[in-house]
Amino acid sequence: MIPINKTLQKFVACSMFAVFAISTVTAQTTQPTWWFGVSGAANFNSYTGTTQRLNNSLIVPAAFHKGNGVRPFGSILMEYRPSKILGFSLNVGYDGRGGKMDSVVAACNCPATLKTNISYVTVEPSLRLNVASSNFYLFAGPRIGFNLKKDFAYTQLKQPNTDGELSAMRKTVISGQIGAGYDIPMSAATSSTKVVLSPFVSFHPYFGQDPRTIESLSLTTVRAGVALKFGKAGKASTVVNDVVVPAGDVVFSVRAPKTVPVTRQVSETLPLRNSVFFDEGSSTIPTRYITLTSAQASEFKEEQLQNEQSVNMAGRSGRQLNVYHNVLNILGDRMRANPGASLALSGASGKGAKDGKVCAESVKQYMVTAFGIDASRITTQGRVKPLIPSEQPGGTKELVLLRQGDRRVDIQSASPELLMEVGGDMMKPIVIKATQVDPLDSHIIMNVVGAKKLFKSWSVDMKDDKGIVQHYGPYTNEKATLPGNSVLGTSPEGDYQIVMTGLTKEGLTVTKKSTVHLMRPTDVSEKGYRYSILFDFDKSKSIASYEKFLVDVVSPLISDGSTVIIHGHTDIIGNEDYNQTLSQNRAQQAQKVLENALTAAGKTNVKFESFGFGEDITHSPFDNSLPEERFYNRTVIIDIVSVK
């Protein structure tokens, strides 16, 4: 068989992968027998062989051997599916097989080109085979083409252009094809009119496709496109409301809080990101960073930020961002208090190292003018990418967000008064007072393992002992939380029956049940500690990098009888499932380090609860609109609730 060119090979591989990648979704259980519709596609044509006699009046001086081109395909179609596995299809339509031959040079040292506009009316009956009763299918069959056009355009340097029709064209060609497709249901499961969108790819090898009766010009085609199909389903059978799902397919579990605290006073150790992020096209410190006049800077003390900034929810917090956006003032205050400390500012910009250094100089200038820091204590350099870049070589996805995170000035210092090494350099943390409203351990946490695979959505009904029902949802992730305060309302405590109802992708329902008991504490003056760990895009860094910090700083504050809640988060960059797993693993790894440290210290009466929320925006500590917010969302947060 004559091989097709490399571009065509790559396209075949990518197209087949795209079709296979979506083949795991469960198919509809009821389908029409007859389908009708239309399709549109692109033919990726590859010419091989030889042609030199274009027609009886034109024999070109140099023969053409290879070429390629993309031409349209369109058809009306009909499918007959007597079973879930076997079916038949028929396409009738327009089939473009033209292209451009690779340029050649005639004996007169004259470059020459040849373009063809060959097309057919095509009739393509196929045998269709569904794979394992899924929506993924294979098809194969003959192709019968009736020649429609045979135009060509020939150009040669120093010669007039020649347009005409190829001679000795076969009026009919009989060849074959093999391909794959996937039916994506677009209509409701209960609808009698079914609509399906079906991407497909097919391969038409060279044999039987010689367009002419002379010479050896041959044609190979890869076709990729999409079909829209309509069918009329028969009356659906009755759906049982409560479906028995095989054990392990869906697992519903509930973590209920022992008590539901309203607020908690927290001593929060907040890590300070040692970076200042610059806006695209500007080397000026962004206005969201708090800058001071020299008079204001003379009065500024880091301790001012340790006082409570605002009452905040357990999730997104303006308080932490306000502290971080004072990072230059904190740095200036620390340098002023430690005259022996020095800084290295590394500015990174995709526009070049020169632009990166200008950004670094902006930070240096602020430190000199506002805080009176001697310029000799601060060095600057420019780079195209930071030392730990977000954008990785060969990456193609979400580049805008990644590059926003890479346009920054990183603060480096060997002075422990300024920075500390915790899994990588970062600003020495600041301890601030905070009030948590409705903290995470006051929430009912529901897990529906298998929901993303089996369900379109799921919801819950909470019924108290008086028969009053509260409805929550719908949810699409496998984890959801409900504030205990919201469920309790004005009641001091209560017993609740939870009924989870999931709607499957086939339109059926699944129910699971559980119970919880909620109670408000009589003492509302709870106190706790919070620690955060930040992660870069450096995959070599893991929880192990933070082990010394967890063992030496965090674990001594965990007393016997305490509860430790560990929750991991990520930003919105990357695959959602990967981020979910990553956040869960990091939370569990942090728990393991702390458990080992407590065991070594003889503390065994400590309760741990670890959760991974991935990029779930309903639980993210911050928004994801700014690069610093996304960096702060790459975190594991440790809440320590001491025994009363």
C-alpha positions as CSV (number, residue, x, y, z in Angstrom):
1,M,0.0,0.0,0.0
2,I,1.3,3.5,-0.8
3,P,1.8,5.5,2.4
4,I,0.1,8.8,2.9
5,N,2.1,11.8,4.0
6,K,3.1,12.6,7.6
7,T,0.5,15.4,8.0
8,L,-2.3,13.0,7.0
9,Q,-0.9,10.3,9.4
10,K,-1.0,12.7,12.3
11,F,-4.5,13.8,11.4
12,V,-5.7,10.2,11.3
13,A,-4.2,9.5,14.7
14,C,-5.6,12.6,16.3
15,S,-9.1,12.1,14.8
16,M,-9.2,8.4,15.8
17,F,-8.1,9.4,19.3
18,A,-10.8,12.1,19.5
19,V,-13.5,9.6,18.6
20,F,-12.2,6.9,21.1
21,A,-11.8,9.5,23.9
22,I,-15.5,10.0,24.2
23,S,-16.5,6.4,23.7
24,T,-16.9,5.6,27.4
25,V,-20.2,7.4,27.9
26,T,-23.2,5.1,28.4
27,A,-25.6,4.9,25.4
28,Q,-29.3,5.6,25.5
29,T,-31.4,2.5,26.2
30,T,-34.1,3.2,23.7
31,Q,-33.3,4.1,20.1
32,P,-35.3,4.5,16.8
33,T,-34.9,1.8,14.1
34,W,-34.7,4.4,11.3
35,W,-32.6,7.5,11.3
36,F,-32.4,10.3,8.7
37,G,-30.1,13.3,8.5
38,V,-27.3,15.3,6.9
39,S,-23.5,15.3,7.2
40,G,-20.7,17.6,6.4
41,A,-17.0,16.9,6.4
42,A,-13.6,17.8,5.1
43,N,-11.7,15.5,2.8
44,F,-8.0,15.5,3.4
45,N,-6.7,14.2,0.0
46,S,-3.2,12.9,-0.8
47,Y,-2.0,12.4,-4.4
48,T,0.7,9.9,-5.3
49,G,1.9,8.4,-8.6
50,T,2.6,10.3,-11.8
51,T,0.7,12.5,-14.2
52,Q,2.1,14.5,-17.1
53,R,-0.4,14.3,-19.9
54,L,-3.2,16.6,-18.7
55,N,-5.3,16.2,-21.9
56,N,-4.9,15.4,-25.5
57,S,-3.5,18.9,-26.3
58,L,-1.3,19.4,-23.2
59,I,1.7,17.3,-22.2
60,V,3.6,19.3,-19.6
61,P,7.4,19.2,-19.6
62,A,7.9,17.9,-16.1
63,A,5.8,15.2,-14.5
64,F,3.9,15.7,-11.2
65,H,4.2,13.0,-8.5
66,K,2.8,14.1,-5.2
67,G,0.2,16.5,-3.9
68,N,-2.5,17.1,-1.3
69,G,-5.5,19.3,-0.6
70,V,-8.6,19.7,1.5
71,R,-12.1,19.7,-0.2
72,P,-15.6,19.6,1.2
73,F,-17.9,16.6,1.6
74,G,-21.7,16.8,2.1
75,S,-24.4,14.2,2.1
76,I,-27.9,13.2,3.0
77,L,-28.0,10.0,5.0
78,M,-30.2,7.2,6.2
79,E,-29.5,4.6,8.8
80,Y,-31.3,1.3,9.7
81,R,-30.6,-0.1,13.1
82,P,-32.5,-3.3,13.8
83,S,-30.5,-4.0,16.9
84,K,-28.2,-2.3,19.4
85,I,-25.1,-3.8,17.8
86,L,-25.7,-4.2,14.0
87,G,-26.9,-1.6,11.5
88,F,-26.7,-0.3,8.0
89,S,-26.2,3.2,6.6
90,L,-26.4,5.0,3.2
91,N,-24.8,8.4,2.3
92,V,-25.5,10.1,-1.0
93,G,-23.8,13.4,-1.6
94,Y,-21.1,15.7,-3.0
95,D,-17.5,14.4,-2.7
96,G,-14.6,16.8,-3.3
97,R,-11.3,15.1,-4.2
98,G,-9.2,18.0,-5.6
99,G,-5.8,19.2,-4.5
100,K,-2.6,20.9,-5.4
101,M,0.4,18.9,-6.7
102,D,3.8,19.6,-5.3
103,S,5.6,22.1,-7.5
104,V,8.1,20.9,-10.1
105,V,10.7,22.5,-12.3
106,A,10.6,22.2,-16.1
107,A,13.8,21.8,-18.2
108,C,13.9,25.5,-18.8
109,N,14.4,26.0,-15.1
110,C,10.8,27.2,-14.9
111,P,8.7,26.4,-11.8
112,A,5.4,24.8,-12.5
113,T,2.3,24.1,-10.5
114,L,-0.9,22.0,-11.0
115,K,-4.2,22.3,-9.2
116,T,-7.1,19.9,-9.7
117,N,-10.7,20.3,-8.9
118,I,-11.9,16.7,-9.2
119,S,-15.3,15.9,-7.6
120,Y,-17.9,13.2,-7.6
121,V,-21.5,12.4,-6.7
122,T,-20.9,9.6,-4.2
123,V,-23.0,6.7,-3.0
124,E,-21.7,5.0,0.1
125,P,-23.5,2.1,1.7
126,S,-21.9,0.8,4.9
127,L,-22.2,-1.8,7.5
128,R,-22.4,-0.2,11.0
129,L,-21.2,-2.0,14.2
130,N,-21.7,-0.6,17.7
131,V,-19.0,-1.5,20.1
132,A,-20.3,-3.2,23.3
133,S,-23.8,-1.7,23.0
134,S,-22.3,1.8,23.4
135,N,-22.6,5.0,21.3
136,F,-19.3,4.3,19.7
137,Y,-19.5,2.6,16.4
138,L,-17.4,1.3,13.5
139,F,-18.4,1.3,9.9
140,A,-17.1,0.0,6.6
141,G,-18.3,-0.4,3.0
142,P,-17.8,0.4,-0.6
143,R,-17.8,3.9,-2.2
144,I,-19.2,4.4,-5.7
145,G,-18.2,7.8,-7.2
146,F,-19.7,9.3,-10.4
147,N,-17.4,11.9,-11.8
148,L,-18.8,15.4,-11.6
149,K,-15.9,17.8,-12.3
150,K,-12.4,17.2,-13.7
151,D,-11.0,20.8,-14.0
152,F,-7.4,21.6,-13.7
153,A,-5.3,24.8,-13.5
154,Y,-1.6,24.6,-14.8
155,T,0.9,27.4,-14.3
156,Q,4.5,27.6,-15.6
157,L,7.0,30.5,-15.4
158,K,7.4,32.3,-18.7
159,Q,4.3,30.5,-20.1
160,P,0.6,31.6,-20.0
161,N,-1.6,29.9,-17.4
162,T,-3.6,27.0,-18.8
163,D,-7.1,26.0,-17.4
164,G,-8.9,23.0,-18.8
165,E,-10.3,19.5,-18.1
166,L,-8.3,16.4,-17.4
167,S,-8.8,13.8,-20.1
168,A,-9.2,10.1,-19.7
169,M,-11.2,10.5,-16.5
170,R,-13.0,7.5,-15.2
171,K,-16.7,8.2,-15.2
172,T,-17.2,5.8,-12.3
173,V,-14.8,4.7,-9.5
174,I,-15.4,2.0,-7.0
175,S,-13.4,1.9,-3.9
176,G,-13.9,1.4,-0.1
177,Q,-13.8,3.1,3.3
178,I,-13.5,2.2,6.9
179,G,-14.2,4.5,9.8
180,A,-15.5,5.2,13.3
181,G,-18.0,7.6,14.9
182,Y,-19.7,8.5,18.1
183,D,-23.4,9.3,18.6
184,I,-24.0,12.2,21.1
185,P,-27.6,12.3,22.2
186,M,-29.0,15.9,21.9
187,S,-32.6,15.2,23.0
188,A,-34.1,14.3,26.4
189,A,-34.3,10.6,27.2
190,T,-38.0,10.8,27.5
191,S,-38.5,12.5,24.1
192,S,-40.0,10.5,21.3
193,T,-38.1,12.6,18.7
194,K,-34.4,11.7,19.0
195,V,-31.7,14.0,17.8
196,V,-28.1,12.8,17.6
197,L,-24.9,14.7,16.8
198,S,-22.3,12.3,15.4
199,P,-18.6,13.2,14.8
200,F,-16.9,10.7,12.6
201,V,-13.6,10.0,10.8
202,S,-13.1,7.6,7.9
203,F,-10.2,6.3,5.8
204,H,-10.4,5.8,2.0
205,P,-7.3,3.9,0.8
206,Y,-5.8,4.4,-2.7
207,F,-7.0,1.1,-4.3
208,G,-9.9,1.7,-6.6
209,Q,-9.5,5.4,-6.6
210,D,-7.3,5.9,-9.7
211,P,-9.2,8.9,-11.2
212,R,-7.8,8.4,-14.8
213,T,-7.5,5.5,-17.2
214,I,-4.0,6.6,-18.1
215,E,-0.8,7.1,-16.1
216,S,-0.6,6.2,-12.4
217,L,-2.1,9.1,-10.5
218,S,-3.6,7.7,-7.3
219,L,-5.6,9.2,-4.5
220,T,-5.9,8.5,-0.7
221,T,-8.4,10.3,1.5
222,V,-9.1,10.8,5.2
223,R,-12.5,12.3,5.9
224,A,-13.4,14.0,9.2
225,G,-16.8,15.6,9.9
226,V,-20.0,15.5,11.8
227,A,-23.5,14.2,11.0
228,L,-26.9,15.4,12.4
229,K,-29.4,12.6,12.7
230,F,-33.1,12.4,13.5
231,G,-35.2,9.5,14.5
232,K,-38.7,8.6,15.8
233,A,-38.6,6.4,18.9
234,G,-41.4,4.1,19.9
235,K,-43.3,4.5,23.2
236,A,-40.9,4.3,26.1
237,S,-41.4,1.6,28.7
238,T,-42.3,2.6,32.2
239,V,-39.4,3.7,34.3
240,V,-39.2,2.4,37.8
241,N,-38.5,5.3,40.2
242,D,-36.1,3.5,42.5
243,V,-33.5,1.6,40.5
244,V,-31.4,-1.1,42.0
245,V,-27.8,-0.2,41.2
246,P,-25.1,-2.9,41.5
247,A,-23.1,-2.6,44.7
248,G,-20.1,-0.2,44.3
249,D,-21.5,1.7,41.3
250,V,-22.8,4.6,43.6
251,V,-21.7,5.0,47.2
252,F,-23.4,7.7,49.2
253,S,-21.8,8.8,52.5
254,V,-22.4,11.7,54.8
255,R,-20.0,13.3,57.3
256,A,-22.1,15.2,59.9
257,P,-20.6,17.7,62.4
258,K,-20.8,16.8,66.1
259,T,-21.7,20.4,66.8
260,V,-22.5,23.4,64.6
261,P,-20.5,26.4,65.8
262,V,-21.7,29.8,64.6
263,T,-18.3,31.5,64.7
264,R,-14.8,30.7,65.7
265,Q,-11.9,33.0,66.7
266,V,-8.8,31.8,64.8
267,S,-5.1,32.6,65.0
268,E,-4.2,32.3,61.3
269,T,-0.6,31.8,60.1
270,L,-0.8,33.1,56.5
271,P,2.1,32.4,54.1
272,L,3.1,35.4,52.1
273,R,3.7,34.7,48.4
274,N,7.1,36.1,47.5
275,S,6.0,37.5,44.2
276,V,4.4,40.7,42.8
277,F,2.3,40.0,39.7
278,F,2.4,42.6,36.9
279,D,-0.4,43.4,34.4
280,E,0.3,42.6,30.8
281,G,1.8,45.6,28.9
282,S,2.7,47.5,32.1
283,S,5.8,47.7,34.2
284,T,4.1,49.8,36.9
285,I,3.2,48.1,40.2
286,P,-0.6,47.3,39.8
287,T,-3.0,49.5,41.8
288,R,-4.4,46.5,43.6
289,Y,-1.1,46.4,45.6
290,I,-1.2,48.9,48.5
291,T,1.5,51.5,48.1
292,L,2.3,54.2,50.6
293,T,3.9,57.6,50.5
294,S,7.1,58.0,52.4
295,A,5.2,59.7,55.3
296,Q,2.7,56.8,55.5
297,A,5.5,54.2,55.2
298,S,7.3,55.8,58.2
299,E,4.2,55.0,60.3
300,F,3.6,51.5,58.9
301,K,4.2,48.4,61.0
302,E,3.7,44.8,60.0
303,E,1.9,44.3,63.3
304,Q,-1.0,46.5,62.1
305,L,-2.0,43.7,59.7
306,Q,-2.2,41.2,62.5
307,N,-5.4,42.7,63.8
308,E,-8.7,41.3,62.4
309,Q,-9.4,42.9,59.0
310,S,-13.0,41.8,58.6
311,V,-15.4,39.1,59.5
312,N,-15.2,36.6,56.7
313,M,-16.7,33.3,55.5
314,A,-14.7,30.1,55.8
315,G,-14.1,30.0,52.0
316,R,-13.2,33.1,49.9
317,S,-11.6,35.8,52.0
318,G,-10.8,39.4,51.4
319,R,-8.8,39.5,54.6
320,Q,-6.0,37.3,53.4
321,L,-5.7,39.1,50.0
322,N,-5.6,42.5,51.9
323,V,-2.6,41.2,53.8
324,Y,-0.9,39.8,50.7
325,H,-1.5,43.1,48.8
326,N,0.6,44.8,51.5
327,V,3.5,42.5,50.7
328,L,5.8,45.3,49.6
329,N,5.0,47.3,52.8
330,I,5.7,44.2,54.9
331,L,9.0,43.7,53.0
332,G,9.9,47.4,53.5
333,D,9.2,47.2,57.2
334,R,11.2,44.1,57.6
335,M,14.2,45.5,55.7
336,R,14.0,48.7,57.8
337,A,14.1,46.6,61.0
338,N,16.9,44.4,59.7
339,P,19.6,46.7,58.2
340,G,21.8,43.8,57.4
341,A,19.3,42.0,55.2
342,S,19.5,42.3,51.4
343,L,17.2,41.4,48.5
344,A,17.4,40.0,45.0
345,L,14.5,40.9,42.7
346,S,14.0,38.7,39.7
347,G,11.6,40.1,37.1
348,A,10.2,37.8,34.4
349,S,8.4,38.8,31.3
350,G,7.4,37.0,28.1
351,K,8.4,40.2,26.2
352,G,12.0,39.6,27.2
353,A,14.5,39.9,30.0
354,K,14.8,43.7,29.5
355,D,11.1,44.2,30.2
356,G,11.4,41.8,33.2
357,K,14.1,43.9,34.7
358,V,12.1,47.1,34.3
359,C,9.4,45.5,36.4
360,A,12.0,44.5,39.1
361,E,13.3,48.1,39.0
362,S,9.8,49.4,39.7
363,V,9.7,47.3,42.9
364,K,13.2,48.4,43.9
365,Q,12.3,52.1,43.3
366,Y,9.3,51.8,45.6
367,M,11.4,50.3,48.4
368,V,14.0,53.1,48.1
369,T,11.6,56.0,47.8
370,A,8.9,54.9,50.3
371,F,10.9,53.1,52.9
372,G,14.3,54.7,52.4
373,I,16.1,51.4,51.8
374,D,19.6,51.9,50.5
375,A,19.6,51.0,46.8
376,S,22.8,49.0,47.3
377,R,20.9,46.4,49.4
378,I,18.7,45.5,46.4
379,T,19.8,43.8,43.2
380,T,17.7,43.3,40.1
381,Q,17.7,41.0,37.1
382,G,15.5,40.2,34.2
383,R,14.4,36.9,32.8
384,V,12.0,35.6,30.1
385,K,10.5,33.1,32.5
386,P,10.6,32.9,36.3
387,L,12.8,30.3,38.0
388,I,9.6,28.2,38.7
389,P,7.5,28.9,35.6
390,S,3.8,28.1,35.3
391,E,4.0,27.6,31.5
392,Q,5.7,24.3,30.7
393,P,7.6,23.5,27.4
394,G,5.3,22.2,24.8
395,G,2.1,23.2,26.7
396,T,-0.8,24.4,24.6
397,K,-3.7,24.8,27.0
398,E,-4.8,27.8,29.1
399,L,-1.7,29.7,28.1
400,V,-3.2,33.1,28.8
401,L,-3.7,32.2,32.5
402,L,-0.3,30.5,32.8
403,R,1.5,33.5,31.3
404,Q,-0.3,35.9,33.6
405,G,1.2,34.0,36.5
406,D,4.7,34.1,34.9
407,R,4.7,37.9,34.5
408,R,6.0,38.7,37.9
409,V,8.8,39.8,40.2
410,D,10.0,37.2,42.6
411,I,11.6,38.3,45.9
412,Q,14.6,36.3,47.0
413,S,16.8,36.7,50.1
414,A,19.1,34.7,52.2
415,S,17.9,36.6,55.3
416,P,15.6,34.5,57.5
417,E,14.0,37.7,58.8
418,L,12.6,38.2,55.4
419,L,12.1,34.8,53.9
420,M,11.9,31.2,55.1
421,E,12.4,28.0,53.2
422,V,9.2,25.9,53.4
423,G,9.0,23.7,50.4
424,G,10.7,26.5,48.4
425,D,11.3,30.2,49.2
426,M,8.4,32.2,50.4
427,M,8.0,35.3,52.6
428,K,8.1,34.7,56.3
429,P,4.4,34.1,57.3
430,I,2.4,36.6,59.2
431,V,0.0,35.7,62.0
432,I,-3.3,37.4,62.0
433,K,-6.5,37.3,64.1
434,A,-9.6,36.2,62.3
435,T,-13.2,35.3,62.8
436,Q,-14.5,32.3,60.9
437,V,-18.2,32.4,60.2
438,D,-19.8,29.0,59.6
439,P,-16.4,27.1,59.5
440,L,-16.0,23.9,57.4
441,D,-16.4,21.5,60.3
442,S,-19.9,22.9,60.9
443,H,-20.9,21.7,57.4
444,I,-22.6,18.5,56.4
445,I,-20.3,17.0,53.8
446,M,-21.9,14.6,51.3
447,N,-19.9,12.3,49.0
448,V,-21.5,10.5,46.1
449,V,-18.8,8.3,44.7
450,G,-19.5,7.5,41.0
451,A,-21.8,10.5,40.4
452,K,-19.7,12.0,37.7
453,K,-19.6,8.8,35.7
454,L,-23.3,7.8,36.1
455,F,-25.3,10.9,36.9
456,K,-26.4,14.0,35.0
457,S,-27.0,15.5,38.4
458,W,-28.1,14.7,42.0
459,S,-29.9,16.5,44.8
460,V,-30.8,15.9,48.4
461,D,-33.9,16.2,50.6
462,M,-33.5,16.8,54.3
463,K,-36.5,15.8,56.4
464,D,-36.7,16.6,60.1
465,D,-38.7,14.7,62.8
466,K,-41.7,17.0,62.1
467,G,-41.8,16.0,58.5
468,I,-40.6,19.3,57.1
469,V,-38.5,18.8,54.0
470,Q,-35.7,21.0,52.8
471,H,-34.4,20.5,49.2
472,Y,-30.8,21.2,48.1
473,G,-29.2,20.9,44.7
474,P,-28.8,20.0,41.9
475,Y,-25.1,19.1,42.1
476,T,-22.8,17.7,39.4
477,N,-19.6,17.0,41.4
478,E,-19.1,14.0,43.6
479,K,-18.9,16.1,46.8
480,A,-21.2,18.8,48.2
481,T,-21.5,20.6,51.5
482,L,-24.5,22.1,53.4
483,P,-24.0,24.6,56.2
484,G,-25.3,23.1,59.4
485,N,-26.7,26.5,60.5
486,S,-28.8,26.6,57.3
487,V,-30.3,23.2,57.9
488,L,-31.0,23.8,61.7
489,G,-32.6,27.2,61.2
490,T,-33.8,28.3,64.6
491,S,-33.7,24.8,66.1
492,P,-31.0,24.1,68.7
493,E,-30.7,20.5,67.5
494,G,-32.5,18.0,65.3
495,D,-32.5,14.6,63.7
496,Y,-32.7,14.5,59.9
497,Q,-33.2,11.9,57.2
498,I,-31.2,12.6,54.0
499,V,-32.5,11.2,50.7
500,M,-30.1,11.5,47.8
501,T,-31.8,11.3,44.4
502,G,-29.5,11.0,41.3
503,L,-30.7,11.3,37.7
504,T,-28.7,8.9,35.5
505,K,-27.6,9.8,32.0
506,E,-30.3,7.4,30.7
507,G,-33.0,9.4,32.5
508,L,-33.5,6.9,35.4
509,T,-33.4,7.8,39.1
510,V,-31.3,6.3,41.9
511,T,-32.0,7.0,45.6
512,K,-29.8,6.5,48.6
513,K,-30.5,7.3,52.2
514,S,-28.7,8.4,55.4
515,T,-29.4,10.2,58.7
516,V,-27.6,12.9,60.7
517,H,-28.0,14.5,64.1
518,L,-27.2,18.2,64.3
519,M,-26.7,20.3,67.5
520,R,-25.5,23.8,68.3
521,P,-22.9,24.2,71.0
522,T,-23.9,26.0,74.2
523,D,-20.5,27.7,74.3
524,V,-20.0,29.9,71.3
525,S,-16.5,31.2,72.2
526,E,-14.6,28.6,70.3
527,K,-10.9,29.2,69.4
528,G,-8.7,27.6,66.8
529,Y,-5.6,27.7,64.7
530,R,-5.2,27.8,60.9
531,Y,-2.2,27.1,58.8
532,S,-1.8,27.2,55.0
533,I,0.7,25.6,52.6
534,L,1.1,27.0,49.1
535,F,2.2,25.0,46.1
536,D,3.9,26.1,42.9
537,F,3.9,24.5,39.4
538,D,7.0,22.7,40.5
539,K,6.0,19.1,40.3
540,S,9.1,18.0,42.2
541,K,7.8,19.7,45.3
542,S,5.4,17.7,47.5
543,I,4.1,17.6,51.0
544,A,7.5,16.0,51.9
545,S,9.1,19.5,51.3
546,Y,6.9,20.9,54.0
547,E,7.5,18.1,56.5
548,K,9.8,20.1,58.8
549,F,7.2,23.0,58.9
550,L,4.4,20.6,59.8
551,V,6.4,18.7,62.4
552,D,8.1,21.6,64.1
553,V,5.5,24.4,63.8
554,V,2.0,22.9,63.3
555,S,2.0,19.6,65.3
556,P,3.0,21.1,68.7
557,L,-0.2,23.2,68.6
558,I,-2.4,20.1,68.3
559,S,-3.4,19.0,71.8
560,D,-5.0,15.7,72.8
561,G,-8.7,15.7,72.1
562,S,-8.4,18.2,69.2
563,T,-10.0,17.9,65.8
564,V,-7.8,18.6,62.8
565,I,-9.6,19.5,59.5
566,I,-7.4,19.4,56.4
567,H,-8.7,20.5,53.1
568,G,-6.9,20.7,49.8
569,H,-7.6,23.0,46.9
570,T,-6.3,23.9,43.4
571,D,-6.9,26.7,40.9
572,I,-9.0,26.3,37.8
573,I,-6.0,25.6,35.5
574,G,-5.7,22.0,34.3
575,N,-8.0,18.9,34.2
576,E,-10.8,19.0,36.7
577,D,-10.5,15.3,37.7
578,Y,-6.7,15.6,38.0
579,N,-7.0,18.6,40.2
580,Q,-9.6,16.8,42.4
581,T,-7.2,13.9,42.9
582,L,-4.2,16.2,43.5
583,S,-6.0,18.1,46.2
584,Q,-7.2,15.0,47.9
585,N,-3.7,13.4,47.9
586,R,-2.0,16.5,49.3
587,A,-4.5,16.7,52.1
588,Q,-4.1,13.0,53.0
589,Q,-0.3,13.3,52.8
590,A,-0.3,16.3,55.2
591,Q,-2.5,14.2,57.6
592,K,0.0,11.4,57.5
593,V,2.9,13.6,58.4
594,L,1.0,15.1,61.3
595,E,-0.2,11.7,62.5
596,N,3.4,10.4,62.6
597,A,4.6,13.5,64.5
598,L,1.8,13.3,67.1
599,T,2.4,9.6,67.6
600,A,6.1,10.3,68.2
601,A,5.0,13.0,70.8
602,G,2.6,10.5,72.5
603,K,-0.6,12.2,71.4
604,T,-3.1,9.7,70.1
605,N,-6.5,11.2,70.9
606,V,-6.7,13.4,67.9
607,K,-9.4,13.3,65.2
608,F,-8.5,14.0,61.6
609,E,-10.8,14.9,58.7
610,S,-9.3,15.3,55.3
611,F,-11.0,16.5,52.2
612,G,-10.0,17.4,48.6
613,F,-12.1,20.0,46.9
614,G,-10.0,20.4,43.7
615,E,-10.9,23.5,41.7
616,D,-14.5,23.5,43.0
617,I,-15.3,27.3,43.0
618,T,-17.9,26.9,45.7
619,H,-15.2,26.0,48.2
620,S,-12.1,27.7,46.8
621,P,-10.4,30.0,49.4
622,F,-10.2,32.7,46.7
623,D,-11.6,33.7,43.3
624,N,-9.6,32.8,40.2
625,S,-9.6,36.1,38.3
626,L,-6.1,37.3,39.4
627,P,-2.9,35.4,39.2
628,E,-2.2,35.8,42.9
629,E,-5.7,34.4,43.7
630,R,-4.9,31.3,41.6
631,F,-1.6,30.9,43.3
632,Y,-3.2,31.1,46.8
633,N,-5.8,28.5,45.6
634,R,-3.0,26.0,45.2
635,T,-3.1,25.2,48.9
636,V,-3.7,22.8,51.7
637,I,-5.4,24.5,54.7
638,I,-5.1,23.0,58.2
639,D,-7.7,24.0,60.8
640,I,-7.0,23.0,64.4
641,V,-10.0,23.0,66.7
642,S,-8.9,22.5,70.3
643,V,-10.8,20.5,72.8
644,K,-12.9,22.7,75.2
